[in-house]
Amino acid sequence: MKPEPSCPRCGRAVRPPGLWTSAWQCDAHGPVAPLQEVRAPSTAALDALLPQAQVPVWIPWPLPGGWVVTGFADVGDERSGAVATAVALSGPNPLGGVGEVVIVAEDAGIGLGARLAGLDGPDPGEDLDGGPPAAKVRFDGHEVRSTP
């Protein structure tokens, strides 16, 4: 049995387009592009995703030692194509245990990245760069910075 599409903002089930609307509907968020079933990592899954992707599918290459792709997800339908993509990766954590990363690319307002980050709303909004960082990362005695 194939899982039903869900809301990318909250994970609730969505109603498909019908007689009165051409949009998928979430009871909490109204019209949304549907989050499709997560795809297991394979060449076939990637080959199926790439032609419909309207945004990048970011896969770091070469992968760091011991890291693997663990799945793909997309938001959209056959009319819109994939307006958001997510690539999940897993590998050894430098501090011990397992590390996991999900890389999301999406059109503005979709909400998948914000949901996975635990943020309210469809995107980070004006608060994204409104204060000091919540954490600083150091590696091998050097601070890791991102450039704007």
C-alpha positions as CSV (number, residue, x, y, z in Angstrom):
1,M,0.0,0.0,0.0
2,K,1.4,3.3,-1.1
3,P,1.4,6.1,1.6
4,E,-0.8,9.1,0.8
5,P,0.7,12.5,0.0
6,S,0.9,14.8,3.0
7,C,1.3,18.5,3.9
8,P,5.0,19.6,3.7
9,R,4.4,22.1,6.5
10,C,2.8,19.8,9.1
11,G,2.7,16.2,7.8
12,R,-1.1,15.9,7.9
13,A,-3.0,14.1,5.1
14,V,-4.0,16.3,2.2
15,R,-7.1,16.1,0.0
16,P,-6.5,15.8,-3.7
17,P,-7.8,18.3,-6.3
18,G,-11.4,17.8,-7.0
19,L,-14.5,19.3,-8.6
20,W,-14.2,22.7,-7.0
21,T,-10.4,23.2,-6.7
22,S,-7.3,22.2,-8.7
23,A,-5.1,22.4,-5.6
24,W,-4.2,19.8,-2.9
25,Q,-5.8,21.0,0.4
26,C,-4.5,20.7,4.0
27,D,-7.0,21.3,6.7
28,A,-4.5,23.5,8.6
29,H,-2.7,25.3,5.7
30,G,-5.2,25.4,2.8
31,P,-3.8,24.9,-0.7
32,V,-0.4,23.2,-0.6
33,A,1.9,21.2,-2.9
34,P,1.8,17.6,-1.6
35,L,4.8,15.9,0.0
36,Q,5.2,12.6,-1.8
37,E,6.3,9.2,-0.5
38,V,10.0,9.2,0.6
39,R,12.0,7.3,-2.0
40,A,14.6,4.7,-1.0
41,P,18.1,5.5,-2.3
42,S,18.7,4.0,-5.7
43,T,19.8,5.1,-9.2
44,A,16.2,4.4,-10.3
45,A,14.7,6.7,-7.6
46,L,17.2,9.5,-8.6
47,D,16.4,9.0,-12.3
48,A,12.7,9.3,-11.6
49,L,13.2,12.5,-9.5
50,L,15.6,14.5,-11.7
51,P,13.3,15.0,-14.7
52,Q,10.5,16.4,-12.6
53,A,12.7,18.6,-10.3
54,Q,12.0,22.3,-10.7
55,V,14.6,23.0,-8.0
56,P,18.2,21.6,-7.5
57,V,18.7,18.1,-6.1
58,W,21.8,18.7,-3.9
59,I,24.0,15.7,-3.4
60,P,27.5,16.4,-2.0
61,W,30.0,14.7,-4.2
62,P,32.3,13.1,-3.5
63,L,30.6,12.0,-0.3
64,P,32.8,12.1,2.8
65,G,34.2,8.8,3.9
66,G,31.6,6.5,5.4
67,W,28.7,8.7,4.3
68,V,25.8,7.3,2.3
69,V,22.6,8.7,0.7
70,T,19.7,7.3,2.8
71,G,16.7,8.7,0.8
72,F,15.0,11.3,-1.4
73,A,11.8,13.2,-1.0
74,D,9.9,15.7,-3.2
75,V,7.0,18.0,-2.9
76,G,4.7,18.6,-5.9
77,D,2.6,16.6,-8.3
78,E,2.5,15.7,-12.0
79,R,1.3,19.2,-12.9
80,S,3.8,21.3,-11.0
81,G,6.8,18.9,-10.9
82,A,8.9,18.8,-7.8
83,V,8.9,22.3,-6.3
84,A,10.9,21.1,-3.3
85,T,13.5,18.3,-3.0
86,A,15.2,16.7,0.0
87,V,18.2,14.4,0.1
88,A,18.9,12.6,3.3
89,L,22.5,11.4,4.2
90,S,24.0,9.5,7.1
91,G,27.5,8.8,8.2
92,P,30.0,8.8,11.0
93,N,29.8,11.8,13.4
94,P,33.2,13.2,14.2
95,L,32.2,13.5,17.8
96,G,31.0,9.8,17.9
97,G,27.9,8.0,16.8
98,V,26.0,8.6,13.7
99,G,25.5,11.9,11.9
100,E,22.5,12.7,9.8
101,V,21.9,15.6,7.3
102,V,18.9,16.5,5.2
103,I,19.6,19.0,2.3
104,V,16.5,20.8,1.2
105,A,16.0,22.9,-1.9
106,E,12.6,24.5,-2.4
107,D,10.6,27.3,-3.9
108,A,9.7,30.1,-1.4
109,G,6.7,29.3,0.8
110,I,6.6,25.5,0.4
111,G,7.6,25.0,4.1
112,L,9.4,21.6,4.0
113,G,12.8,23.0,5.1
114,A,11.1,25.0,7.9
115,R,9.2,22.0,9.1
116,L,12.3,19.8,9.2
117,A,14.2,22.6,11.1
118,G,11.3,22.8,13.6
119,L,10.4,26.4,12.6
120,D,6.9,27.9,12.6
121,G,5.7,29.1,9.2
122,P,6.7,28.2,5.7
123,D,10.2,29.8,5.9
124,P,12.6,31.4,8.4
125,G,11.3,34.9,7.7
126,E,13.0,38.1,8.7
127,D,14.5,36.5,11.8
128,L,16.9,34.4,9.8
129,D,19.8,36.8,10.2
130,G,18.4,39.0,13.0
131,G,20.9,38.2,15.8
132,P,23.9,36.4,17.0
133,P,24.3,32.7,16.0
134,A,22.8,30.1,18.3
135,A,26.0,28.0,18.0
136,K,29.5,28.2,16.7
137,V,31.2,25.3,15.0
138,R,35.0,24.7,15.3
139,F,36.9,22.0,13.5
140,D,40.6,21.3,14.0
141,G,41.0,24.5,16.0
142,H,39.4,26.7,13.4
143,E,36.0,28.3,13.4
144,V,33.7,27.2,10.6
145,R,31.9,30.1,8.9
146,S,29.5,30.4,6.1
147,T,29.8,33.3,3.7
148,P,26.7,35.3,2.8
